[in-house]
Amino acid sequence: MKVSKHEIFNPLRYWSDRPHLKVAIDKIDAELDREDSLSDRNGFQLGCEMGAMRLTPPQDQEGQPNWSHPELATGYAHGMNRPAKRSEAYLRKLLNLKVNAFARRIPVSSALTVDYLRSITVPVCPVSGVNLTHGTLTDSDWSVDRLDNDLGYVPGNLCMVSTRVNTLKSNLGLKTLHSQVVANIRSLGLDGLVLNLPCGLKGLEGMRLGALMAGPHGNTSGRTNRYPPLAMAPGAWSTVETLVATIHVECAKSRIETRSYQTRKQFFKHLGAKAWHSSNRLVESVRCELDRHTHASDIWLDCDFFEPLVELIDLFTNNPPSIPGMTFEGAEQSRQRETEALISYARYGSISVQ
């Protein structure tokens, strides 16, 4: 399937003004979630819900029911004997997601609810730029992707993308995807942005997907990923680059002293006049690009924008501001506790935190 340049640069592609950095997951609750979501009892309940909603069970090539676990089949038979239960699209999406996860032994957080799915739903795929459809059985249908394949279905690791993007991504990791993107651009130049990677995604689609994957991957690997903020989606964990870029984009959208301006001032003015002027120049440059109707994430494809952003981040990291009631040592300890809780959502329970 070909993806047109118009689709790749869809101006409605999502960009979050409030990216989420913190995980906020309790370790004990996470461990209980994992145990419950993989239990036989949960399998029975999932099957029962499918039966009550009269959903079609998984089938083999001959069209016969093909249950991955006997408790799913037992629960389905029990549900079929109950009065039919009405359902809606988000409930069916959530139930099918949980059944597929149970079949593949992937843990699911109890925080993954119908309301959560609604909160991360977007009209346009943040990776491909296509308008998302529902129930058409085509490549443009909405699909929930786990950004870090080492993790289960947990808030912050999920993103709504097209079925095509989700299928092509499959089990591709961030390192492999990044290598494919770099090789494409080195061999093809700018044409590498609109031509296929080995995985089937376009080069620019791969870059956007990498930007989304970098946040969750960094949280669970214990490393800080440096990646241009080329895409953002609701509820997805972001990188430091995305956070700082978003602050500058928000300031560029308004000429009054908003909350984002105060944050930017607190973060960068203490670094000295040179850094503050650099931040102001970046805001003005971003404002000009937005006035030209450049998408907020496409701005950072230009090194003239991304390089000063990285310089500001490096200055900030080497000389963080003094914020009353908060220390960076305490923030790091808090991040470490939250990261440890994520281990419970690892598919095999063996994520290495360094």
C-alpha positions in Angstrom: 0.0 0.0 0.0 1.4 3.4 -1.0 1.2 6.3 1.4 0.9 9.7 -0.3 3.0 12.7 0.8 -0.3 14.5 1.6 -1.1 11.7 4.2 2.4 11.8 5.7 2.1 15.6 6.2 -1.5 15.7 7.3 -1.8 19.0 9.3 -4.3 17.4 11.7 -1.7 14.8 12.9 -1.7 14.9 16.7 0.8 17.0 18.7 0.3 17.0 22.5 0.7 20.3 24.3 0.9 18.4 27.6 3.2 15.4 27.2 3.2 12.9 30.0 6.6 12.1 31.6 5.7 10.5 34.9 4.4 6.9 35.2 2.7 7.1 38.6 2.2 3.4 39.0 2.3 1.7 42.4 4.6 -1.4 42.6 2.2 -3.5 44.7 -0.8 -2.7 42.5 1.3 -3.5 39.4 2.3 -6.9 40.7 -1.4 -7.7 41.6 -2.5 -6.5 38.1 0.0 -8.8 36.4 -1.1 -11.8 38.5 -4.8 -11.2 37.9 -4.6 -10.4 34.2 -2.8 -13.7 33.5 -4.9 -15.9 35.8 -7.3 -18.6 34.8 -10.1 -16.8 36.5 -9.5 -13.7 34.3 -9.5 -16.0 31.2 -12.9 -17.3 32.2 -14.3 -13.8 32.8 -13.0 -12.6 29.4 -14.6 -15.5 27.7 -17.9 -15.0 29.6 -18.0 -11.3 28.5 -17.4 -12.3 24.9 -20.3 -14.8 25.0 -22.6 -12.3 26.7 -21.9 -9.8 24.0 -22.3 -12.5 21.3 -18.9 -11.7 19.9 -17.4 -14.2 17.3 -14.7 -16.4 19.0 -11.3 -16.7 17.5 -11.3 -19.1 14.5 -8.9 -21.5 12.7 -8.5 -21.8 9.0 -11.6 -24.0 8.8 -13.8 -21.5 10.6 -13.9 -23.5 13.8 -13.5 -21.9 17.3 -9.8 -21.8 18.1 -9.4 -20.8 21.8 -5.9 -20.3 23.1 -6.9 -21.3 26.6 -9.6 -23.7 27.9 -10.9 -21.2 30.4 -11.7 -18.8 27.6 -13.8 -21.5 25.9 -15.5 -22.4 29.2 -16.3 -18.8 29.9 -17.6 -18.2 26.4 -20.1 -21.1 26.7 -21.2 -19.8 30.1 -21.7 -16.2 28.6 -23.7 -17.5 25.7 -26.2 -18.9 28.1 -26.7 -15.5 29.7 -29.0 -12.8 28.4 -27.4 -10.9 25.5 -25.5 -7.9 26.7 -25.3 -4.7 24.6 -21.9 -3.3 23.8 -20.3 -0.3 22.1 -17.1 0.1 20.0 -14.8 1.0 22.9 -16.0 -1.8 25.0 -15.5 -4.3 22.2 -12.1 -2.9 21.4 -11.0 -3.2 25.0 -12.4 -6.8 25.4 -10.7 -8.0 22.1 -7.5 -6.4 23.2 -7.6 -8.2 26.6 -8.4 -11.5 25.0 -5.6 -11.2 22.6 -3.2 -10.2 25.4 -4.3 -13.1 27.5 -3.7 -15.5 24.6 -0.2 -14.2 24.2 0.5 -14.0 28.0 0.9 -10.3 27.9 -0.1 -8.6 31.2 -2.8 -5.9 31.2 -3.1 -3.0 33.7 -6.4 -2.6 35.5 -6.0 1.1 34.6 -6.7 0.2 31.0 -10.4 1.0 30.8 -13.0 2.2 28.3 -12.5 5.7 29.5 -8.7 5.4 29.1 -9.2 4.2 25.5 -11.4 7.2 24.8 -8.8 9.6 26.3 -6.0 8.4 23.9 -8.2 8.3 20.8 -7.2 10.7 18.0 -8.8 11.3 14.6 -5.5 11.1 12.7 -2.7 8.5 13.0 0.3 10.4 14.6 2.7 8.2 12.6 1.2 7.9 9.0 -1.1 11.0 9.0 -4.1 9.0 7.7 -7.6 9.7 9.0 -8.4 6.8 11.3 -11.5 4.8 10.5 -13.6 2.4 12.6 -14.7 -1.1 11.7 -14.0 -0.9 8.0 -11.5 -3.8 8.1 -9.0 -1.7 6.1 -5.4 -0.5 6.8 -6.8 2.8 8.1 -8.8 1.3 11.0 -7.9 2.4 14.5 -5.5 0.1 16.5 -3.9 0.2 19.9 -0.1 -0.2 19.7 2.3 -1.1 22.6 5.1 1.3 21.9 7.6 -0.7 23.9 7.1 -4.4 23.0 8.9 -5.5 26.2 6.0 -4.0 28.2 2.4 -5.1 28.5 -0.7 -3.0 28.1 -0.1 -0.2 30.6 -1.0 3.5 30.4 1.9 5.5 29.0 3.0 2.6 26.8 -0.1 2.7 24.5 -0.8 4.8 21.4 -3.7 4.9 18.9 -2.4 4.3 15.4 -3.6 2.9 12.1 -3.8 -0.9 11.6 -1.2 -0.7 8.9 1.3 1.1 11.2 0.7 -1.4 14.0 1.1 -4.4 11.6 4.3 -3.1 10.0 5.8 -2.3 13.4 5.0 -5.7 14.8 7.8 -6.7 17.2 10.2 -4.1 15.9 12.3 -2.5 18.7 13.5 1.1 18.9 17.2 0.2 18.1 16.3 -1.7 15.0 13.9 0.9 13.8 16.4 3.7 14.3 19.1 1.7 12.4 16.7 1.3 9.5 15.9 5.0 9.4 19.6 6.1 9.6 20.6 3.6 6.8 17.7 4.8 4.6 18.6 8.5 4.9 22.4 7.9 4.4 21.8 5.9 1.2 18.9 7.9 -0.3 19.2 11.4 1.2 15.9 13.3 1.7 14.2 10.7 -0.6 14.7 8.3 2.3 11.9 10.2 4.2 9.2 9.2 1.7 10.6 5.8 0.6 10.1 2.5 2.3 12.2 1.1 5.2 12.9 -2.6 5.3 10.0 -2.9 7.8 7.6 -1.4 5.2 7.1 2.0 6.9 8.1 5.2 5.1 11.3 6.8 6.4 9.4 9.7 8.0 6.9 7.4 9.5 9.7 5.4 11.1 11.2 8.6 12.6 7.8 9.6 14.0 7.3 6.1 15.4 10.7 6.2 16.9 9.9 9.5 18.7 6.9 7.8 20.3 8.8 4.7 21.2 11.7 6.6 22.8 9.8 7.6 25.9 8.6 4.2 27.1 11.8 2.5 26.0 13.8 5.0 28.1 11.7 4.5 31.2 12.0 0.8 31.2 15.6 0.5 30.1 16.8 3.0 32.7 18.5 5.1 29.9 17.9 8.5 28.6 17.0 8.3 24.9 17.9 11.3 22.8 15.4 11.6 19.9 13.9 14.5 17.9 10.3 15.3 19.1 8.8 14.3 15.7 5.5 13.0 17.0 3.4 13.1 20.2 0.2 11.3 21.1 -2.1 11.6 24.1 -1.1 9.7 27.2 2.3 8.4 25.8 5.4 8.9 27.9 7.7 11.5 26.3 11.4 12.3 26.1 13.0 15.4 27.6 13.4 16.7 24.0 9.6 16.5 23.6 9.0 18.3 26.9 11.4 21.2 26.1 10.2 21.4 22.5 6.6 21.6 23.7 7.3 24.4 26.1 8.8 26.4 23.2 5.9 25.6 20.9 3.4 26.7 23.5 5.3 30.0 24.0 5.4 30.4 20.2 1.6 30.1 20.0 1.0 33.0 22.4 2.6 36.4 22.8 1.4 36.8 26.4 3.2 35.4 29.5 1.5 32.1 29.9 2.2 29.3 32.3 4.6 27.8 29.7 6.5 31.1 29.5 7.0 31.1 33.3 8.2 27.5 33.1 10.6 28.3 30.3 11.9 31.3 32.2 12.4 29.2 35.4 14.2 26.5 33.4 16.5 28.6 31.2 16.9 32.2 32.4 19.2 31.1 35.3 21.6 29.7 32.7 22.6 33.2 31.7 21.8 35.8 29.1 23.2 33.8 26.2 21.0 30.8 27.0 18.0 32.9 27.6 18.5 34.8 24.3 18.9 31.4 22.5 15.6 30.2 24.0 13.9 33.4 22.9 15.3 33.1 19.4 14.1 29.5 19.2 10.5 30.6 20.2 10.6 33.3 17.5 11.8 30.9 14.9 9.2 28.3 15.8 6.5 31.1 15.7 7.5 31.9 12.1 7.2 28.2 11.1 3.8 27.9 12.8 2.7 31.0 10.9 3.7 29.2 7.7 1.4 26.4 8.8 4.3 24.0 9.4 3.2 21.1 11.7 4.6 21.5 15.2 6.5 18.2 15.0 7.8 18.7 11.4 9.7 21.8 12.6 12.2 19.7 14.4 13.2 17.9 11.1 15.3 21.0 10.5 18.7 20.9 12.3 18.5 24.7 12.5 15.8 24.1 15.1 16.7 20.8 16.7 20.4 21.7 17.3 19.7 24.8 19.5 17.0 22.7 21.3 19.6 20.1 22.2 22.1 22.7 23.3 19.5 24.2 25.6 18.7 20.8 27.1 22.4 20.1 27.6 22.9 23.4 29.4 19.8 22.7 31.5 21.0 19.2 32.4 24.5 20.4 33.5 23.1 23.3 35.5 19.5 22.5 36.7 17.6 25.4 38.4 17.0 25.5 42.1 13.2 24.9 42.5 11.8 25.3 46.1 10.5 22.0 47.5 12.1 19.9 44.7 15.6 18.4 44.2 16.8 16.6 41.2 18.1 13.8 43.4 14.6 13.3 44.8 13.1 13.4 41.3 15.5 10.7 40.1 14.7 8.5 43.1 11.0 8.9 42.4 11.5 8.0 38.7 13.5 4.9 39.8 10.6 3.7 42.0 8.1 4.1 39.2 10.4 2.3 36.8 10.7 -0.6 39.2 6.9 -0.9 39.2 6.9 -1.2 35.4 8.8 -4.5 35.7 5.6 -6.2 36.7 4.2 -5.3 33.3 7.1 -6.9 31.4 5.9 -9.6 29.1 8.4 -12.1 30.7 8.9 -10.2 33.9 12.6 -9.7 33.2 13.2 -6.1 32.2 16.7 -4.9 33.3 16.7 -1.6 35.1 20.1 0.1 35.1 
